[in-house]
Amino acid sequence: MTENARRQALWVSVIVAAFAMVATLPGRTHGLGLVTEPLLDDLKLDRVDYAGINLWATLLGAVFCLPWGWLIDRVGARLMLAITLVALGGVVVLMSGIEADWIVTWSVSVPYWLSDSGTWILSVAMDFFLLVLLTRGLGQSALSVVSITLMGRATGERSGTVIGVYSFLVAAGFMAAFSAIKFVSTDMNPGWRELWAAIGWIVLISGPVTWFVLGLASPKASPRALGVEAVSPPDDPAAFTLRQAVASPLFWLFALATSLYGLIASGVSLFNQSILEERGFDRDVFLTITALSPMVGLASNLASGWLATRWPLGRILAIAMLILAGSLCFFPLVETLTEVYLYAAAMGIAGGMITVLFFAVWAKAYGKTHLGQIQGAAQMLTVLTSALGPLCLALCKERTGSYIPFLLTAAGISGLLAVAALVVPMPVRSPSASPFVPADEATLA
């Protein structure tokens, strides 16, 4: 393959990977939120029961990350991308016709800090639960792993700029998708079933389309090229296995940092209006912040990608976590519109930086042979913590009357992770020696 063709194949892979991440929309909280209210009214579901269904579907759906990573490493990202898109689209189409008439009720004993009675009475529509579970598992978990693995395998050593562009395309893609859905909902006023079915068919049809596009982009590539074909046997004896990766401090540093941000972001996104009202700001400010943060995040994606080609990733992570900690500590002092916009901008900058680092670090630190499994494990942690974020914030508000104790606690943990990012080294594996050999120059800080 010529250099020109290789470069073209790289950008086709990055664009397809970004599209795949946007296609996770129906399996994400924001995607389900598009149809939540009419769905609850149509299916006569209780709001608390629905929240419980969503929580458990998200937690159990996180498990999909591990087998999908294993499959990607064996049959290739191209095939798994097509399969996952078709499966997710099919589930969403099926969900659009659900009646939720398989009801199961049971009581669950819980700690008294969760419920004053010590018991939760759950009434679950099991057919609906299974479909939500599959949208979460195939979308937020499995398809995300396929997307970031395809992108990770396509990039080279100096991958920061490419990953910055990928992150930018993902964020812009989600914004475009929401804008299109808003336009359709406003001008055509479809029911939730018609809207959900349309989204499902688009995702389903994109499966064979992406298969064809990726094959067209690299028709003469070697079997391992760009991660789109079979990947056996491994050709990099110095690459880390999943077991070796999770035994290194670096894996847990970046996994915990991105998971902490996911926990904070999911909770703050869900309760942001209430959080701002606590500081005396109305719904108009909340809506303005909601529009501002993604734009700041887009700029941060590109800037962080560029910075990643020049600075060690650990140093960038330390800066991101310090910005996150600073914004959370600053929030209790916010009193003016200027200050709340500064807070929102800082959160957007930190989020953009952490997103790029999450996409960039795994291939750089551990190689590409087992990248699917390693990124699958990291993605599973982020899904689990994102599911718990709203619960943590709600419990804090219920028990203390304020969100601030949670925010300050998260700020403290962010600060500790920033310090760790400056001292944790890049692991180095020798194909002929012990798995981990520290190198004086191979640090992320």
C-alpha positions in Angstrom: 0.0 0.0 0.0 1.4 3.4 -0.9 1.8 6.2 1.6 -1.0 8.1 0.0 -3.4 5.1 0.1 -2.3 4.4 3.7 -3.1 8.0 4.8 -6.5 7.8 3.0 -7.3 4.5 4.7 -6.3 6.0 8.1 -8.8 8.9 7.8 -11.6 6.6 6.4 -11.1 4.4 9.5 -11.1 7.4 11.9 -14.3 8.8 10.3 -16.0 5.4 10.4 -14.9 4.9 14.0 -16.3 8.4 14.9 -19.6 7.5 13.2 -19.7 4.2 15.2 -19.4 6.1 18.5 -22.2 8.4 17.5 -24.3 5.3 16.6 -24.1 4.3 20.3 -26.7 7.1 20.9 -29.8 4.8 21.4 -27.8 2.9 24.0 -26.8 6.0 26.0 -28.7 7.9 28.7 -29.0 11.0 26.5 -30.4 8.8 23.7 -33.0 7.1 25.9 -33.8 10.5 27.3 -35.1 11.6 23.9 -38.1 9.2 24.3 -38.4 8.8 28.1 -41.5 10.9 28.8 -43.7 9.7 25.9 -42.4 6.1 26.5 -43.4 6.2 30.2 -46.8 7.6 29.4 -47.4 5.0 26.6 -46.3 2.0 28.5 -47.7 3.2 31.9 -44.4 2.7 33.6 -43.6 4.2 37.0 -40.7 6.7 36.9 -38.8 5.0 39.8 -39.2 1.6 38.3 -37.9 3.0 35.0 -34.9 4.5 36.8 -34.2 1.1 38.4 -34.5 -0.7 35.0 -32.1 1.8 33.5 -29.5 1.5 36.4 -29.4 -2.3 36.3 -29.4 -2.5 32.5 -26.4 -0.1 32.5 -24.5 -2.1 35.1 -25.2 -5.5 33.5 -24.6 -4.0 30.1 -21.1 -3.0 31.1 -20.2 -6.7 31.0 -20.5 -6.7 27.2 -17.2 -4.8 27.0 -15.0 -7.8 27.9 -16.2 -10.4 25.4 -16.4 -7.8 22.7 -12.8 -6.8 23.3 -11.8 -10.5 23.1 -13.7 -11.0 19.9 -12.3 -7.9 18.3 -8.7 -9.2 18.9 -9.6 -12.5 17.2 -11.9 -11.7 14.3 -11.2 -8.0 13.7 -12.8 -4.7 14.3 -14.4 -4.5 10.8 -16.5 -7.6 11.2 -17.4 -6.8 14.8 -18.4 -3.3 13.8 -20.8 -4.6 11.2 -22.3 -7.2 13.5 -22.7 -4.8 16.4 -24.4 -2.1 14.3 -26.9 -4.6 12.9 -27.6 -6.2 16.3 -28.0 -2.8 18.0 -30.3 -1.5 15.2 -32.4 -4.6 15.3 -32.9 -4.3 19.1 -33.9 -0.7 18.8 -36.4 -1.5 16.1 -37.8 -4.3 18.3 -38.0 -1.9 21.3 -40.1 0.5 19.2 -42.9 -2.2 19.2 -42.7 -3.2 22.9 -45.8 -3.5 24.9 -44.2 -4.1 28.4 -46.8 -6.6 29.5 -44.4 -9.2 31.2 -44.5 -7.7 34.7 -42.5 -9.2 37.6 -42.7 -7.7 41.1 -40.4 -8.4 44.0 -39.0 -6.8 47.1 -35.3 -6.1 47.7 -33.6 -5.5 51.0 -31.3 -2.5 50.9 -29.2 -0.6 53.5 -31.2 2.0 55.5 -29.1 4.8 54.0 -30.7 3.9 50.7 -34.3 3.6 51.9 -35.8 4.4 55.3 -37.9 1.2 55.2 -34.9 -0.9 54.3 -36.8 -2.4 51.3 -37.3 -1.5 47.7 -40.4 -2.8 46.0 -39.6 -3.3 42.4 -42.1 -3.8 39.6 -40.3 -4.6 36.4 -41.5 -5.2 32.9 -39.1 -7.9 32.0 -39.5 -7.8 28.2 -38.8 -4.0 28.3 -35.8 -4.6 30.7 -34.2 -7.1 28.4 -34.4 -4.8 25.4 -33.0 -1.8 27.4 -30.2 -4.1 28.7 -29.4 -5.1 25.1 -29.4 -1.4 23.9 -27.0 -0.6 26.8 -24.8 -3.6 26.3 -24.6 -3.4 22.5 -24.5 0.4 22.3 -22.9 2.2 25.2 -20.6 -0.8 25.9 -19.8 -3.0 22.9 -20.1 -0.5 20.1 -18.0 2.0 22.1 -15.2 -0.6 22.4 -15.3 -1.4 18.7 -15.1 2.3 17.8 -12.1 3.2 20.1 -10.3 0.0 19.1 -10.8 0.6 15.4 -9.5 4.2 15.9 -6.6 3.0 18.1 -5.4 0.5 15.6 -5.6 2.9 12.7 -3.3 5.5 14.4 0.4 5.5 14.4 2.9 6.4 17.1 2.3 10.1 17.0 -1.4 9.7 17.2 -2.4 12.7 19.3 -3.6 14.9 16.4 -5.6 12.1 14.8 -7.2 11.2 18.2 -8.0 14.9 18.7 -9.8 15.0 15.3 -11.6 11.7 16.2 -12.8 13.2 19.5 -13.9 16.4 17.7 -15.8 14.3 15.1 -17.5 12.3 17.8 -18.6 15.4 19.7 -19.7 17.2 16.5 -21.5 14.0 15.4 -23.5 13.8 18.7 -24.4 17.5 18.4 -25.6 17.0 14.8 -27.6 13.9 15.7 -29.4 15.8 18.5 -30.1 18.7 16.2 -31.5 16.5 13.5 -33.7 14.6 16.0 -34.9 18.0 17.4 -35.7 19.2 13.9 -37.7 16.0 13.1 -39.5 16.0 16.4 -40.5 19.7 16.0 -41.4 19.7 12.4 -42.8 16.2 11.8 -44.0 15.4 15.4 -43.6 11.6 15.2 -44.5 9.4 18.1 -41.8 7.9 20.2 -42.2 4.6 18.5 -41.8 6.0 15.0 -38.8 8.1 16.0 -37.1 5.1 17.8 -37.8 2.8 14.9 -36.2 5.3 12.5 -33.1 5.5 14.6 -32.9 1.7 14.8 -33.2 1.3 11.0 -30.4 3.9 10.4 -28.1 2.1 12.8 -29.0 -1.3 11.3 -28.4 -0.3 7.7 -25.1 1.3 8.6 -23.7 -2.1 9.5 -23.2 -3.4 6.0 -22.4 0.1 4.7 -19.4 0.5 7.1 -18.2 -3.0 6.3 -18.1 -2.1 2.6 -16.5 1.3 3.2 -13.7 -0.1 5.4 -13.0 -2.9 2.9 -12.9 -0.3 0.0 -10.5 1.9 2.0 -7.8 -0.8 2.3 -8.4 -3.6 -0.3 -4.8 -4.5 -0.5 -3.9 -4.1 3.1 -2.3 -6.9 5.1 -4.6 -8.9 7.5 -3.7 -6.7 10.5 -3.8 -3.4 8.7 -5.9 -0.8 10.4 -7.6 -3.5 12.6 -10.3 -4.2 10.1 -9.5 -7.8 9.3 -8.6 -10.9 11.3 -5.8 -10.3 13.8 -4.3 -13.8 14.5 -1.6 -14.6 15.1 -0.2 -11.6 17.0 2.7 -9.9 15.3 4.0 -7.8 18.2 5.7 -9.9 20.9 6.3 -6.8 23.0 2.6 -5.9 23.3 0.9 -6.3 26.6 -1.8 -8.9 27.3 -4.9 -7.8 29.3 -3.5 -9.5 32.4 -0.2 -7.7 32.1 -1.9 -4.4 31.4 -4.2 -4.5 34.5 -1.1 -5.4 36.6 0.5 -2.1 35.8 -0.2 1.1 37.8 -0.7 3.1 34.6 -3.8 1.2 33.6 -5.5 2.0 36.9 -4.3 5.6 36.9 -6.0 6.4 33.6 -8.9 4.0 34.1 -9.8 5.6 37.5 -9.2 9.1 36.3 -11.5 8.7 33.3 -14.0 6.7 35.4 -14.1 9.5 38.0 -14.8 12.0 35.3 -17.5 9.8 33.9 -19.1 9.5 37.4 -19.0 13.3 37.9 -20.2 14.1 34.3 -23.1 11.7 34.4 -24.4 12.9 37.7 -23.9 16.6 36.9 -25.5 16.2 33.5 -28.6 14.7 34.9 -29.0 17.1 37.8 -27.3 20.2 36.4 -30.5 22.4 36.5 -31.0 21.5 40.2 -27.3 22.0 40.9 -27.3 25.5 39.4 -30.5 26.4 41.2 -28.7 25.6 44.4 -26.4 28.6 43.6 -29.4 30.8 42.6 -29.4 30.4 38.8 -32.6 29.8 36.8 -33.4 27.4 33.9 -32.2 29.9 31.2 -28.7 29.8 32.7 -28.9 26.0 32.7 -29.8 25.9 29.0 -27.0 28.3 28.1 -24.5 26.2 30.0 -25.8 23.1 28.2 -25.1 24.7 24.9 -21.7 26.2 26.0 -20.0 23.2 27.4 -20.0 21.0 24.2 -18.5 23.9 22.2 -15.7 24.3 24.7 -15.2 20.6 24.7 -14.8 20.5 20.9 -12.0 23.1 21.1 -10.4 21.2 24.0 -10.5 17.9 21.9 -8.4 19.5 19.1 -6.0 21.3 21.4 -5.4 18.2 23.6 -4.8 16.1 20.5 -2.2 18.5 19.3 -0.6 18.7 22.8 -0.5 14.9 23.0 2.1 14.9 20.2 4.4 17.2 22.2 3.9 16.4 25.9 3.8 13.2 27.9 0.3 11.9 28.4 0.8 11.8 32.2 1.5 15.5 32.3 -1.6 16.3 30.3 -3.7 14.1 32.6 -2.3 15.9 35.7 -3.3 19.3 34.2 -6.8 17.9 33.3 -7.4 16.6 36.7 -6.2 19.8 38.3 -8.6 21.8 36.1 -11.4 19.4 37.1 -10.5 19.7 40.8 -10.3 23.5 40.6 -13.7 23.9 38.8 -15.4 21.6 41.4 -13.8 23.6 44.3 -14.7 26.9 42.7 -18.4 26.0 42.2 -19.5 26.6 45.9 -18.1 30.2 45.5 -20.0 30.9 42.2 -22.3 33.9 42.5 -22.3 35.8 39.2 -23.1 34.8 35.6 -19.4 35.3 34.6 -18.3 32.9 37.4 -20.8 30.2 36.4 -19.7 30.5 32.7 -16.0 30.1 33.9 -17.0 27.1 35.9 -18.8 25.5 32.9 -15.8 26.3 30.6 -13.4 24.7 33.0 -15.5 21.6 33.2 -15.7 21.5 29.3 -11.9 21.9 29.0 -11.2 19.1 31.5 -13.7 16.8 29.8 -12.2 17.4 26.4 -8.7 16.6 27.7 -9.7 13.5 29.5 -11.7 12.2 26.5 -8.7 12.5 24.2 -6.4 10.9 26.8 -8.8 7.9 27.2 -8.7 7.3 23.5 -4.9 7.8 23.2 -3.2 6.1 26.1 -4.0 2.4 25.7 -2.4 1.7 22.3 0.6 3.9 23.2 1.2 2.2 26.5 0.3 -1.4 25.8 0.6 -2.0 22.0 -2.2 -3.0 19.6 -2.2 -6.8 19.6 -4.6 -7.1 22.6 -6.0 -3.6 22.3 -9.6 -4.7 22.1 -9.5 -6.5 25.5 -7.6 -3.8 27.3 -9.9 -1.0 26.1 -12.9 -3.2 26.8 -11.8 -3.5 30.4 -11.2 0.2 30.7 -14.6 1.0 29.0 -16.4 -1.3 31.4 -15.1 0.7 34.4 -16.3 3.9 32.8 -19.7 2.5 32.1 -20.1 1.2 35.7 -19.1 4.5 37.3 -21.3 6.5 34.9 -24.3 4.5 35.9 -23.5 5.2 39.6 -22.9 8.9 39.2 -26.5 10.1 39.3 -27.2 7.8 42.3 -24.3 9.2 44.2 -25.3 12.8 43.6 -29.0 12.1 44.4 -28.1 10.4 47.7 -25.8 13.3 48.7 -28.6 15.8 48.1 -31.1 13.7 50.0 -28.8 13.1 53.0 -27.1 16.5 53.3 -29.5 18.8 51.5 -26.8 19.9 49.1 -24.7 18.7 46.1 -21.6 20.5 47.3 -20.2 17.7 49.6 -20.1 15.3 46.7 -18.4 17.9 44.4 -15.8 18.7 47.0 -15.1 15.0 47.6 -14.7 14.5 43.9 -12.4 17.5 43.7 -10.1 16.0 46.4 -9.9 12.6 44.6 -9.2 14.5 41.3 -6.3 16.3 43.0 -4.8 13.0 44.3 -5.0 11.5 40.8 -3.3 14.6 39.4 -0.4 14.0 41.7 -0.3 10.3 40.8 -0.2 11.2 37.1 3.1 13.0 37.6 4.9 10.1 39.2 3.4 6.9 37.6 5.8 5.7 34.8 5.0 4.3 31.4 5.4 0.5 31.7 7.9 -1.1 29.3 7.6 -4.7 28.3 10.6 -6.6 26.9 9.7 -9.6 24.6 12.7 -11.5 26.0 12.8 -10.4 29.6 10.5 -9.9 32.5 7.1 -8.3 31.6 7.8 -5.0 33.2 11.1 -3.2 32.9 11.1 0.5 34.2 12.8 2.8 31.8 14.2 6.1 32.9 13.0 8.0 29.8 9.7 6.0 29.4 7.5 8.0 31.7 4.2 9.6 31.1 5.0 12.5 33.3 
